[in-house]
Amino acid sequence: MKNKSGKIGQWIDIEFLNNWGNYVVADEYMKAGYMLDEIGFVHLRGTLYNGTSREEDLCVIPLGYRPYRSAYGVALNNGNST
């Protein structure tokens, strides 16, 4: 399986939904992205902010990068609610 660029192992920027975006402070944090590695695992990275709601999607990962079952992850916030 190859990503949009045709290369395995290359990070692809996330296309955000619901007002989410990269948390950018003096280039201190990584931009959000995903990558397919050479053995088929999808990796996610990044620090996000400013979403409309914690109950709404922040992005949609394209077919070919999604798990075959529902998957959940842990996210931290600073205690502020939106």
N, C-alpha and C positions, 0 to 999 in steps of 0.2 A: 504494500500500500504506500502511496506517495502523497505528499501534501500538495498544495496549490503550486508551489514552485517546482515540483518534481523531485525535491531532495528530502530524504529522511534526515531528521536531526536539525532542521532549521525552524526557528521560532516564527510563529505567525501572530500578528497583532489581533486582539479581540475586537470585534465590532460590537459596541455597547448598545444596550437598550435602556429605557426608563431613566434617562438622565445620569446613568453611571459613567464614570470616567477614570482615567489614571490619576492616582494621587502623586502629584509632581511637586517636590520641594527641593529645589537646587540639584536636580538629577540624583537625589539620594536614594530613590526607590525604583525598582524595576517596573517597566511597563507591563501591563497585563498581556498575556499571550498563551499559546498552547503549541505543543510540539509532539510529533510522533517519533518515537525512537526506533532503532534498528530491530528491536525484538517485538514491536507492536504496542508498546505502552504509550499512553498519551499523558503528557506532563502539562501542568498548569503553573503559572507564576504571576506575580504582580500584586500591587497594592492599589485598592480601589477606593473611591469616595463618591459622595453626593447623589446616591441613588434616590429615586422617588419614594421607594418603600422597601422594607426588608422582605416583604412577601412577593415581590415582583422579580421576574427574571432580570439578570444583569447582562446576559448575552445568550446566544444560541450557538453551540459548537456544531460545525457542519457534519453531515453524515460522513462516516468513515473515521471520525474522531470520537464518536460517542460510544459509551459503554453499551453492551447489549442488554443490560438491566439498569434499573434505577440506581443511581449512585449519589451519596450524600457526603458532604465535606464539612469541615469545621471552619467557621469564620469568626474573627474577633472584631469588636468595635469598641469605640471609646466610651460607650455608655449613653451617648446621645441617641435619641430616637427620631425617626423622620415621619 
